[in-house]
Amino acid sequence: MKNISKFLLVLTVSLLTSIQSSAQDPAFSQFYANPLYLNPAFTGSSAHGGPRMSLNYRDQWPGIGRTFITTSASFDAPVDAVNGGLGFIVLNDRSGDGNIQLNSLSGLYSYHLQVNRGFAIKAGFEATFRMLDLDWSELTFGDMIDEQYGFIFPTQEDIVNNPSSVAHVDFSSGLIGYTENLFFGMALHHMTKPEQGFISESQLPSKFTAHFGGNFPLNKYNNNVTTISPNFLYQKQQDFQQFNYGVYIYRGPLVGGLWARNSLENFDSFILMVGVLQDTFKFGYSYDITVSNLKNSNTLGAHEISFTYFLPRQSRSKSFNTISCPQF
């Protein structure tokens, strides 16, 4: 029982440390299926040329309880009047059965510049209202532990007068360049590093993202075109760095993907993805296969679902080349 108490104490201290320190943003494995979250420059860039509505859901490590669940909904459309696109995205991220929750609402704008017939640039800007909520009553503290019986004492921490929520405004920007078959982009989120601490100062660190890839048809003169799309994504937030690299294969309405993800110190997981792409919608499912040390904890990886509905464009007064990037 004494060892269990020590473990719970370490777990509690770790949780409190994470509350006061700078955490990393939620991450989606199907990052191109949530393009506005990945890079604000994707606003108004649907490959179908019209508005789109997207829903994304991620359940990470369900084997140890509903620990990390992230849900987002977004809408964006090309708008000729602003020479680009407009959109918004709503996100909810729950940790520890909802003990810690992040809710955010973002408005996005992108500007389109057709450099020449073969190359275009899109620049994006995002303004976000973020609110972080913490349920202090669900936390455990070191002074609650009895070495023999575990958590039996009331805490002496002043949790009643501690703030239960913090809110701030946040800003992000991004850039995309693309040709008919190649594309690259970069984004900088949390440019102003807003304050988000509950009981001490804690700035939200900026996140830098770089991504690039291409689409290459293997039998372009055949009715059943097969397209291969290798891609790479890099993200850095404070000391944390992550690399995603893999390939999509498109044949008719079916899409498959295989990805690997790792940090500088740890090989995290393989990602398997299958999807269906139609004229009016797309649906994708992916599963993260944990290969790091966490695989021995029976985490059951991570499940992710994406759904996007494409609406017809009402006006075609301007013709912009669409970004031929992956759909998932």
N, C-alpha and C positions, 0 to 999 in steps of 0.2 A: 504493500500500500504506500510505503514511503517513496518508492521509485515512481509510482504513478503520480503522487503529489508533486514530485520534482518535475516530472514531464509536463504536468498541467501548468505548473508555475512558469516553466520556460515558454510554453505555448502562449500564456497570458502576456508575458513580457514582450514576446515577439509581436503579438497583436497590437499592444499599446505603442510599441516602437513604430510599427507600420502606420499607425494613425498620425503620428507626429512627423514622420519622415516623408520624403517625396516619393510617391508611388508611380508606377508605369501605367500608361493608358491601356484600356482593354484592346485586345487585338483579335481580328477576324482572320481565319484561314482562307476563306473565300474573299480576299480583299478587293478584287475587281468586281465582285457582285455587290459591294458596298462602296461604290466609287467616290461618293461625296465625303464619306468618312476618311477614305484614303488620301484624297487630294482635292481641295476645293476647285482646282482648275478643271476637274471633270464635270462641273455643273453645266447642264444643257448639252451634253455630248453623247447622247444616246446614239448607238449605231443605227437605230431605226429612224433617226431624224426628228423625233417628236418628243412629247412629254413622257415621263416614266414615273411609276410609283414602285418603291422597293421596300421589302420587309426582310429583316435579317435576325436570326436567333442563334445563339451559341450557348451550349451547356458544357462547361469545362469541369472535368473530374467528377462525374456523377457518382462514382463508386464510393466516394467519401462524403456523400451528402450534396445537396444543391448549393455548392460552395461559391461558384462563379457563374452567374447567368447574365448574359448581355443581350439586349434587344434593341433594335433600332428600326425606325420607319422614316422614309425620305420621299421627297417629290422634287423633281426638277424639270425644266423645259427650256428649249432655246427661245430667245426673245429678240426679235429683230430690232426693236426699239432701243435696246441697250447694246446691240452688236455683240451679243454673247448669250448668256443664260442666267436664269435665276432659280433658286431652290431653297429648300429647308430640310433639316434633319433633326429628329427627336431621338434621344438615346437614354436608356435606363440600364445601369450596371449594378447588380446586387451581389454582395459578398457576405459570407457567413449567415446564410438564411435570411438575408435582408437586414442584418445588423448594421451594415454600412451600405448606403445606396448613393449612387451618383445619378442625377437627372440633368439633362442638358437640352437646350433648344438653340439651334444655329440657323442663321440666315446666310445664304451664299450668293455670290455674284462672280461670273466669269466673263472675260473679254476675249474675243476671237480676232486673230490677226492672220490673214492669208498672205504669207510672205511671198510665195510664187505658186505656180501651178502644182508643184510637187511637195511643198513644205508649208506647214501651218503651225502657229503657236497659240496656246490658250493660257491666260493668266487668271488666277482665281483669288478671291478674298472671302474670309469667313469671320463673322462676328457671333459669339456664343455667350449665352447666359448659362452658367453652371451652378448647381446646388448640390452640396454634399451633406448627407444626413447620417447621424450616428445614434443608435439606440443604446444609451449607456446602461440601461437596466439589464441588458442581455450580456454584459461583459463580466468577467471574473477577475479578481485582483489577488495579489499575493497574501494580503492580510485576511483573506477568507478561508485559508487552508489550515486544516488540522492535520498533523503528520500521520495520524492513525485513521481518521474518518473522512479526510478529504475536505471538500468545500462545505463548511457548516456555519461559518461565522458571517455576520454582516460586515460589509466593507466600511472603512472609515473615510474612504475617498469622498470628496464633495461632488458627487455626480449630479445632484439636483441642480446646482448652480452652474454646472459646466454647459457651454452652448451645445445644442443638439443639431445645429445645422450651420453651415457657412455657405455664402454665395458670392459670386464674383463674375465679372465680364471678362471674356477671353477673346483673343484674335489670332487668326491663322492665315497663311497665304500659300499659294502653290503655282507651279508652272509646268506646262506640258508642251513638248514639241513632237511632231509626228509627220511621217510620210505615208505612202500607200501601204507599206508593209512593216515599217519600223516605228517605234515610239519610245520616248523617254520622259521622265518627269521627276520633279522634286517638290517637297512641301516642308513648311516649317510651322508646326502647331505650338500654341502657347507662347507666342512671341514676347508677350509682356511678363511672363512668369508670375501669374497672379498668386496672391497669398491664399492658402487654403487650410491653415492649421486650426485645430479646435482649441487647444490649450497652450500652444506655443507657436512661434513663427515657423511657417513651412511653405516655401514657394513651390508651385507646380513647375517642374523643369520643362524646358522646351524640348520638343521632339522633332528630329530631322528624319525625313524619309526620302529615299531615292529609289526609283524603279525604272526598268527598261526591258524591252523584249521585241519580239517580231512575230509576224504571221507568214508562213511559207506553205503555199499549196503544193502538194506532192504530185497531183495529177490534174492540173488545171484545165486540161482539154477533155476531161472525162465528165460525164453528167453527175457522177457521184464523187464530188471533190472531197479529198481528204486533206485537212490542213493541220500542220504541226506548229505549235506556238511555244517556244522556249522563253522563259521569263526569269527575272531576278529582282528581288526586293531587299533593301537594306534599311534598317531603322535604328536610330540611336536616341536614347533619352537618358540624360545624365550619364551615369557609368554603364548603363545597360545597352548592349548592342545585339542586334538580331539579324540573321540572314535567312531569307527564304529563296529557294531556287528549285525550279522544276519545269514541267512541260505539260501543255494541254494538247489533246488530239481531238479534232472536230471531224465528224463524218455524218453528213445529213443533219438531222435534228439532234443527234447524240453527241455528248461531250464527255471526255474522261480526262483525269489529271492525276499526276503523281508528283508530290513535292517533298522536300526535306527542309527542316527548320533547325537552326542551331544558333547558339551564342558563341562568344569567344572561348568560354570555358566549358561549355556543355552542349552535346548533341541531344536535342530535345525530342524530336518526333518525325515520323513520316506522315504525310497527309494523302489520303485517297479521296478522290472526288468524282462524282458522276452527275450528269445534268442533262436536261432536255431544253432545247432552244427552238422556239416557234416564232411566228410573225407577231403574235400578240402577247406572248409571255415567255418567261424562262424560269426553270426550277432547278435548284441544285442541292445536293446533299454531300457533305464531306465528313470524314472521320479521322481524327488525329490518333495515330498509333504511338503511344509513349515508348521511347527507347532509352530514356535517361534513367537515373537511379529511382525515379518515382514509379517506374514500372513494377517494382516490388511492393508498392503500397496499394495495388489493386484500384487505381484511380479510374479505370475504364476510359481513359483517353478523353476525347471531347467530341461532341456531336454538333454539327452546324447545318442550318437550313437557310436557304435564300429563295426568295420569290420576287420577281419583277414583272409588272404589267406595263406593256407599251401602249400608249395612246396615240392615235393618228394626229399628225401635225395639221393645224387648221390653216396656217399661212405658209406659203413657200415663196415669199417675195425675194428672199436671199438664199443662195445655195452655198452652204459651208461643207467642206469635206469632213466626213465623220471620222472619228478616231477608231482605227481598226485594231483595237486592243482586246484582250480576252474578256469574256463575259462573266467569268467566275474567279 
